[in-house]
Amino acid sequence: MKIRSSLIIAGAIITVSCPVAQAAEEGDQQKKESKTYEKCVLAASQRNIKWTQYRVDVNNCRAEFGIQGDY
């Protein structure tokens, strides 16, 4: 029973950690590829599930491309 529990826990950790690492890599790549404001906002919408984080990223895009105001 202890071995089975350990395997389940190890599987859960791997299942959670792989998508997180992949998302981090994709986020870095998307930031490098963002050359226009529109691409920056599109990348923000693709990588964020929560509206609050999307808003932060859009405001960062506005600052990066010199667009006044907040989202």
PDB file as gemmi writes it, atoms N, CA and C in Angstrom:
CRYST1    1.000    1.000    1.000  90.00  90.00  90.00 P 1                      
ATOM      1  N   MET A   1       0.817  -1.198   0.000  1.00  0.00           N  
ATOM      2  CA  MET A   1       0.000   0.000   0.000  1.00  0.00           C  
ATOM      3  C   MET A   1       0.858   1.258   0.000  1.00  0.00           C  
ATOM      4  N   LYS A   2       1.958   1.266   0.734  1.00  0.00           N  
ATOM      5  CA  LYS A   2       2.794   2.459   0.793  1.00  0.00           C  
ATOM      6  C   LYS A   2       3.426   2.746  -0.564  1.00  0.00           C  
ATOM      7  N   ILE A   3       3.804   1.689  -1.278  1.00  0.00           N  
ATOM      8  CA  ILE A   3       4.411   1.871  -2.593  1.00  0.00           C  
ATOM      9  C   ILE A   3       3.389   2.463  -3.557  1.00  0.00           C  
ATOM     10  N   ARG A   4       2.172   1.948  -3.502  1.00  0.00           N  
ATOM     11  CA  ARG A   4       1.118   2.458  -4.380  1.00  0.00           C  
ATOM     12  C   ARG A   4       0.838   3.925  -4.080  1.00  0.00           C  
ATOM     13  N   SER A   5       0.764   4.294  -2.828  1.00  0.00           N  
ATOM     14  CA  SER A   5       0.536   5.686  -2.446  1.00  0.00           C  
ATOM     15  C   SER A   5       1.672   6.571  -2.929  1.00  0.00           C  
ATOM     16  N   SER A   6       2.886   6.093  -2.795  1.00  0.00           N  
ATOM     17  CA  SER A   6       4.046   6.860  -3.250  1.00  0.00           C  
ATOM     18  C   SER A   6       4.013   7.063  -4.756  1.00  0.00           C  
ATOM     19  N   LEU A   7       3.629   6.020  -5.488  1.00  0.00           N  
ATOM     20  CA  LEU A   7       3.545   6.137  -6.941  1.00  0.00           C  
ATOM     21  C   LEU A   7       2.446   7.112  -7.364  1.00  0.00           C  
ATOM     22  N   ILE A   8       1.353   7.097  -6.665  1.00  0.00           N  
ATOM     23  CA  ILE A   8       0.258   8.026  -6.970  1.00  0.00           C  
ATOM     24  C   ILE A   8       0.709   9.463  -6.721  1.00  0.00           C  
ATOM     25  N   ILE A   9       1.388   9.688  -5.611  1.00  0.00           N  
ATOM     26  CA  ILE A   9       1.878  11.029  -5.293  1.00  0.00           C  
ATOM     27  C   ILE A   9       2.913  11.468  -6.321  1.00  0.00           C  
ATOM     28  N   ALA A  10       3.844  10.585  -6.678  1.00  0.00           N  
ATOM     29  CA  ALA A  10       4.861  10.926  -7.672  1.00  0.00           C  
ATOM     30  C   ALA A  10       4.209  11.237  -9.020  1.00  0.00           C  
ATOM     31  N   GLY A  11       3.217  10.470  -9.400  1.00  0.00           N  
ATOM     32  CA  GLY A  11       2.498  10.723 -10.649  1.00  0.00           C  
ATOM     33  C   GLY A  11       1.788  12.061 -10.633  1.00  0.00           C  
ATOM     34  N   ALA A  12       1.198  12.403  -9.500  1.00  0.00           N  
ATOM     35  CA  ALA A  12       0.502  13.687  -9.378  1.00  0.00           C  
ATOM     36  C   ALA A  12       1.479  14.848  -9.490  1.00  0.00           C  
ATOM     37  N   ILE A  13       2.632  14.715  -8.871  1.00  0.00           N  
ATOM     38  CA  ILE A  13       3.642  15.778  -8.935  1.00  0.00           C  
ATOM     39  C   ILE A  13       4.117  15.967 -10.373  1.00  0.00           C  
ATOM     40  N   ILE A  14       4.377  14.883 -11.061  1.00  0.00           N  
ATOM     41  CA  ILE A  14       4.826  14.966 -12.458  1.00  0.00           C  
ATOM     42  C   ILE A  14       3.730  15.564 -13.331  1.00  0.00           C  
ATOM     43  N   THR A  15       2.503  15.147 -13.102  1.00  0.00           N  
ATOM     44  CA  THR A  15       1.379  15.647 -13.891  1.00  0.00           C  
ATOM     45  C   THR A  15       1.216  17.155 -13.726  1.00  0.00           C  
ATOM     46  N   VAL A  16       1.430  17.666 -12.543  1.00  0.00           N  
ATOM     47  CA  VAL A  16       1.281  19.097 -12.289  1.00  0.00           C  
ATOM     48  C   VAL A  16       2.508  19.873 -12.749  1.00  0.00           C  
ATOM     49  N   SER A  17       3.694  19.349 -12.545  1.00  0.00           N  
ATOM     50  CA  SER A  17       4.907  20.110 -12.828  1.00  0.00           C  
ATOM     51  C   SER A  17       5.205  20.242 -14.316  1.00  0.00           C  
ATOM     52  N   CYS A  18       4.884  19.259 -15.119  1.00  0.00           N  
ATOM     53  CA  CYS A  18       5.185  19.336 -16.558  1.00  0.00           C  
ATOM     54  C   CYS A  18       4.442  20.471 -17.252  1.00  0.00           C  
ATOM     55  N   PRO A  19       3.119  20.609 -17.092  1.00  0.00           N  
ATOM     56  CA  PRO A  19       2.433  21.734 -17.738  1.00  0.00           C  
ATOM     57  C   PRO A  19       2.896  23.095 -17.219  1.00  0.00           C  
ATOM     58  N   VAL A  20       3.252  23.170 -15.942  1.00  0.00           N  
ATOM     59  CA  VAL A  20       3.720  24.434 -15.380  1.00  0.00           C  
ATOM     60  C   VAL A  20       5.042  24.835 -16.034  1.00  0.00           C  
ATOM     61  N   ALA A  21       5.952  23.896 -16.170  1.00  0.00           N  
ATOM     62  CA  ALA A  21       7.240  24.188 -16.807  1.00  0.00           C  
ATOM     63  C   ALA A  21       7.036  24.559 -18.270  1.00  0.00           C  
ATOM     64  N   GLN A  22       6.145  23.857 -18.952  1.00  0.00           N  
ATOM     65  CA  GLN A  22       5.883  24.152 -20.362  1.00  0.00           C  
ATOM     66  C   GLN A  22       5.264  25.547 -20.506  1.00  0.00           C  
ATOM     67  N   ALA A  23       4.357  25.904 -19.635  1.00  0.00           N  
ATOM     68  CA  ALA A  23       3.736  27.228 -19.695  1.00  0.00           C  
ATOM     69  C   ALA A  23       4.761  28.323 -19.463  1.00  0.00           C  
ATOM     70  N   ALA A  24       5.689  28.094 -18.558  1.00  0.00           N  
ATOM     71  CA  ALA A  24       6.740  29.082 -18.306  1.00  0.00           C  
ATOM     72  C   ALA A  24       7.617  29.267 -19.537  1.00  0.00           C  
ATOM     73  N   GLU A  25       7.962  28.173 -20.194  1.00  0.00           N  
ATOM     74  CA  GLU A  25       8.768  28.259 -21.409  1.00  0.00           C  
ATOM     75  C   GLU A  25       8.013  28.969 -22.522  1.00  0.00           C  
ATOM     76  N   GLU A  26       6.738  28.671 -22.677  1.00  0.00           N  
ATOM     77  CA  GLU A  26       5.936  29.312 -23.713  1.00  0.00           C  
ATOM     78  C   GLU A  26       5.776  30.804 -23.426  1.00  0.00           C  
ATOM     79  N   GLY A  27       5.606  31.165 -22.151  1.00  0.00           N  
ATOM     80  CA  GLY A  27       5.485  32.568 -21.780  1.00  0.00           C  
ATOM     81  C   GLY A  27       6.733  33.351 -22.136  1.00  0.00           C  
ATOM     82  N   ASP A  28       7.905  32.775 -21.870  1.00  0.00           N  
ATOM     83  CA  ASP A  28       9.163  33.431 -22.227  1.00  0.00           C  
ATOM     84  C   ASP A  28       9.274  33.597 -23.733  1.00  0.00           C  
ATOM     85  N   GLN A  29       8.885  32.576 -24.478  1.00  0.00           N  
ATOM     86  CA  GLN A  29       8.971  32.634 -25.931  1.00  0.00           C  
ATOM     87  C   GLN A  29       7.993  33.671 -26.479  1.00  0.00           C  
ATOM     88  N   GLN A  30       6.797  33.734 -25.928  1.00  0.00           N  
ATOM     89  CA  GLN A  30       5.813  34.698 -26.403  1.00  0.00           C  
ATOM     90  C   GLN A  30       6.261  36.119 -26.115  1.00  0.00           C  
ATOM     91  N   LYS A  31       6.901  36.346 -24.980  1.00  0.00           N  
ATOM     92  CA  LYS A  31       7.389  37.680 -24.658  1.00  0.00           C  
ATOM     93  C   LYS A  31       8.465  38.108 -25.647  1.00  0.00           C  
ATOM     94  N   LYS A  32       9.322  37.190 -26.074  1.00  0.00           N  
ATOM     95  CA  LYS A  32      10.376  37.511 -27.023  1.00  0.00           C  
ATOM     96  C   LYS A  32       9.799  37.803 -28.407  1.00  0.00           C  
ATOM     97  N   GLU A  33       8.701  37.129 -28.767  1.00  0.00           N  
ATOM     98  CA  GLU A  33       8.119  37.278 -30.087  1.00  0.00           C  
ATOM     99  C   GLU A  33       7.219  38.507 -30.205  1.00  0.00           C  
ATOM    100  N   SER A  34       6.818  39.111 -29.106  1.00  0.00           N  
ATOM    101  CA  SER A  34       5.907  40.242 -29.140  1.00  0.00           C  
ATOM    102  C   SER A  34       6.625  41.481 -29.663  1.00  0.00           C  
ATOM    103  N   LYS A  35       6.342  41.840 -30.916  1.00  0.00           N  
ATOM    104  CA  LYS A  35       6.996  42.999 -31.510  1.00  0.00           C  
ATOM    105  C   LYS A  35       6.031  44.147 -31.715  1.00  0.00           C  
ATOM    106  N   THR A  36       4.752  43.870 -31.644  1.00  0.00           N  
ATOM    107  CA  THR A  36       3.754  44.928 -31.765  1.00  0.00           C  
ATOM    108  C   THR A  36       2.835  44.859 -30.558  1.00  0.00           C  
ATOM    109  N   TYR A  37       2.134  45.951 -30.343  1.00  0.00           N  
ATOM    110  CA  TYR A  37       1.190  46.008 -29.234  1.00  0.00           C  
ATOM    111  C   TYR A  37       0.114  44.928 -29.397  1.00  0.00           C  
ATOM    112  N   GLU A  38      -0.390  44.766 -30.611  1.00  0.00           N  
ATOM    113  CA  GLU A  38      -1.436  43.782 -30.847  1.00  0.00           C  
ATOM    114  C   GLU A  38      -0.955  42.364 -30.535  1.00  0.00           C  
ATOM    115  N   LYS A  39       0.259  42.035 -30.949  1.00  0.00           N  
ATOM    116  CA  LYS A  39       0.801  40.706 -30.659  1.00  0.00           C  
ATOM    117  C   LYS A  39       1.033  40.530 -29.163  1.00  0.00           C  
ATOM    118  N   CYS A  40       1.430  41.590 -28.508  1.00  0.00           N  
ATOM    119  CA  CYS A  40       1.663  41.537 -27.062  1.00  0.00           C  
ATOM    120  C   CYS A  40       0.346  41.237 -26.333  1.00  0.00           C  
ATOM    121  N   VAL A  41      -0.721  41.929 -26.716  1.00  0.00           N  
ATOM    122  CA  VAL A  41      -2.031  41.719 -26.085  1.00  0.00           C  
ATOM    123  C   VAL A  41      -2.566  40.329 -26.419  1.00  0.00           C  
ATOM    124  N   LEU A  42      -2.373  39.883 -27.648  1.00  0.00           N  
ATOM    125  CA  LEU A  42      -2.811  38.546 -28.030  1.00  0.00           C  
ATOM    126  C   LEU A  42      -2.077  37.482 -27.217  1.00  0.00           C  
ATOM    127  N   ALA A  43      -0.772  37.660 -27.051  1.00  0.00           N  
ATOM    128  CA  ALA A  43       0.010  36.715 -26.244  1.00  0.00           C  
ATOM    129  C   ALA A  43      -0.478  36.715 -24.803  1.00  0.00           C  
ATOM    130  N   ALA A  44      -0.829  37.890 -24.283  1.00  0.00           N  
ATOM    131  CA  ALA A  44      -1.345  37.978 -22.916  1.00  0.00           C  
ATOM    132  C   ALA A  44      -2.661  37.219 -22.783  1.00  0.00           C  
ATOM    133  N   SER A  45      -3.523  37.317 -23.783  1.00  0.00           N  
ATOM    134  CA  SER A  45      -4.807  36.623 -23.706  1.00  0.00           C  
ATOM    135  C   SER A  45      -4.637  35.110 -23.823  1.00  0.00           C  
ATOM    136  N   GLN A  46      -3.616  34.673 -24.539  1.00  0.00           N  
ATOM    137  CA  GLN A  46      -3.401  33.235 -24.712  1.00  0.00           C  
ATOM    138  C   GLN A  46      -2.772  32.582 -23.488  1.00  0.00           C  
ATOM    139  N   ARG A  47      -1.995  33.319 -22.735  1.00  0.00           N  
ATOM    140  CA  ARG A  47      -1.294  32.684 -21.620  1.00  0.00           C  
ATOM    141  C   ARG A  47      -1.965  32.900 -20.263  1.00  0.00           C  
ATOM    142  N   ASN A  48      -3.000  33.723 -20.194  1.00  0.00           N  
ATOM    143  CA  ASN A  48      -3.639  34.012 -18.912  1.00  0.00           C  
ATOM    144  C   ASN A  48      -5.061  33.497 -18.872  1.00  0.00           C  
ATOM    145  N   ILE A  49      -5.375  32.804 -17.783  1.00  0.00           N  
ATOM    146  CA  ILE A  49      -6.724  32.306 -17.578  1.00  0.00           C  
ATOM    147  C   ILE A  49      -7.521  33.321 -16.754  1.00  0.00           C  
ATOM    148  N   LYS A  50      -6.875  33.914 -15.795  1.00  0.00           N  
ATOM    149  CA  LYS A  50      -7.557  34.851 -14.913  1.00  0.00           C  
ATOM    150  C   LYS A  50      -7.493  36.271 -15.479  1.00  0.00           C  
ATOM    151  N   TRP A  51      -8.613  36.979 -15.394  1.00  0.00           N  
ATOM    152  CA  TRP A  51      -8.709  38.324 -15.926  1.00  0.00           C  
ATOM    153  C   TRP A  51      -7.731  39.262 -15.238  1.00  0.00           C  
ATOM    154  N   THR A  52      -7.514  39.095 -13.940  1.00  0.00           N  
ATOM    155  CA  THR A  52      -6.634  40.013 -13.219  1.00  0.00           C  
ATOM    156  C   THR A  52      -5.204  39.937 -13.738  1.00  0.00           C  
ATOM    157  N   GLN A  53      -4.724  38.746 -14.059  1.00  0.00           N  
ATOM    158  CA  GLN A  53      -3.366  38.618 -14.599  1.00  0.00           C  
ATOM    159  C   GLN A  53      -3.310  39.135 -16.030  1.00  0.00           C  
ATOM    160  N   TYR A  54      -4.369  38.903 -16.794  1.00  0.00           N  
ATOM    161  CA  TYR A  54      -4.454  39.430 -18.163  1.00  0.00           C  
ATOM    162  C   TYR A  54      -4.352  40.948 -18.135  1.00  0.00           C  
ATOM    163  N   ARG A  55      -5.081  41.573 -17.216  1.00  0.00           N  
ATOM    164  CA  ARG A  55      -5.059  43.034 -17.088  1.00  0.00           C  
ATOM    165  C   ARG A  55      -3.656  43.538 -16.786  1.00  0.00           C  
ATOM    166  N   VAL A  56      -2.941  42.856 -15.901  1.00  0.00           N  
ATOM    167  CA  VAL A  56      -1.568  43.247 -15.571  1.00  0.00           C  
ATOM    168  C   VAL A  56      -0.680  43.153 -16.813  1.00  0.00           C  
ATOM    169  N   ASP A  57      -0.821  42.058 -17.562  1.00  0.00           N  
ATOM    170  CA  ASP A  57      -0.004  41.882 -18.760  1.00  0.00           C  
ATOM    171  C   ASP A  57      -0.340  42.914 -19.834  1.00  0.00           C  
ATOM    172  N   VAL A  58      -1.626  43.234 -19.989  1.00  0.00           N  
ATOM    173  CA  VAL A  58      -2.012  44.257 -20.967  1.00  0.00           C  
ATOM    174  C   VAL A  58      -1.436  45.613 -20.555  1.00  0.00           C  
ATOM    175  N   ASN A  59      -1.478  45.933 -19.282  1.00  0.00           N  
ATOM    176  CA  ASN A  59      -0.879  47.187 -18.822  1.00  0.00           C  
ATOM    177  C   ASN A  59       0.627  47.190 -19.056  1.00  0.00           C  
ATOM    178  N   ASN A  60       1.280  46.042 -18.914  1.00  0.00           N  
ATOM    179  CA  ASN A  60       2.713  45.943 -19.231  1.00  0.00           C  
ATOM    180  C   ASN A  60       2.945  46.167 -20.725  1.00  0.00           C  
ATOM    181  N   CYS A  61       2.055  45.644 -21.560  1.00  0.00           N  
ATOM    182  CA  CYS A  61       2.152  45.875 -23.006  1.00  0.00           C  
ATOM    183  C   CYS A  61       1.999  47.361 -23.307  1.00  0.00           C  
ATOM    184  N   ARG A  62       1.044  47.998 -22.668  1.00  0.00           N  
ATOM    185  CA  ARG A  62       0.836  49.437 -22.880  1.00  0.00           C  
ATOM    186  C   ARG A  62       2.086  50.220 -22.500  1.00  0.00           C  
ATOM    187  N   ALA A  63       2.693  49.862 -21.383  1.00  0.00           N  
ATOM    188  CA  ALA A  63       3.911  50.554 -20.948  1.00  0.00           C  
ATOM    189  C   ALA A  63       5.054  50.299 -21.925  1.00  0.00           C  
ATOM    190  N   GLU A  64       5.167  49.069 -22.389  1.00  0.00           N  
ATOM    191  CA  GLU A  64       6.257  48.707 -23.311  1.00  0.00           C  
ATOM    192  C   GLU A  64       6.153  49.454 -24.631  1.00  0.00           C  
ATOM    193  N   PHE A  65       4.932  49.674 -25.111  1.00  0.00           N  
ATOM    194  CA  PHE A  65       4.761  50.309 -26.414  1.00  0.00           C  
ATOM    195  C   PHE A  65       4.320  51.778 -26.310  1.00  0.00           C  
ATOM    196  N   GLY A  66       4.367  52.339 -25.108  1.00  0.00           N  
ATOM    197  CA  GLY A  66       4.113  53.766 -24.923  1.00  0.00           C  
ATOM    198  C   GLY A  66       2.661  54.180 -25.126  1.00  0.00           C  
ATOM    199  N   ILE A  67       1.737  53.296 -24.822  1.00  0.00           N  
ATOM    200  CA  ILE A  67       0.320  53.612 -24.946  1.00  0.00           C  
ATOM    201  C   ILE A  67      -0.181  54.052 -23.584  1.00  0.00           C  
ATOM    202  N   GLN A  68      -0.791  55.244 -23.545  1.00  0.00           N  
ATOM    203  CA  GLN A  68      -1.224  55.798 -22.261  1.00  0.00           C  
ATOM    204  C   GLN A  68      -2.493  55.123 -21.766  1.00  0.00           C  
ATOM    205  N   GLY A  69      -2.686  55.199 -20.471  1.00  0.00           N  
ATOM    206  CA  GLY A  69      -3.874  54.674 -19.833  1.00  0.00           C  
ATOM    207  C   GLY A  69      -3.682  53.288 -19.258  1.00  0.00           C  
ATOM    208  N   ASP A  70      -4.660  52.858 -18.494  1.00  0.00           N  
ATOM    209  CA  ASP A  70      -4.660  51.536 -17.886  1.00  0.00           C  
ATOM    210  C   ASP A  70      -5.866  50.772 -18.376  1.00  0.00           C  
ATOM    211  N   TYR A  71      -5.725  49.458 -18.394  1.00  0.00           N  
ATOM    212  CA  TYR A  71      -6.835  48.588 -18.787  1.00  0.00           C  
ATOM    213  C   TYR A  71      -7.663  48.273 -17.593  1.00  0.00           C  
TER     214      TYR A  71                                                      
END                                                                             
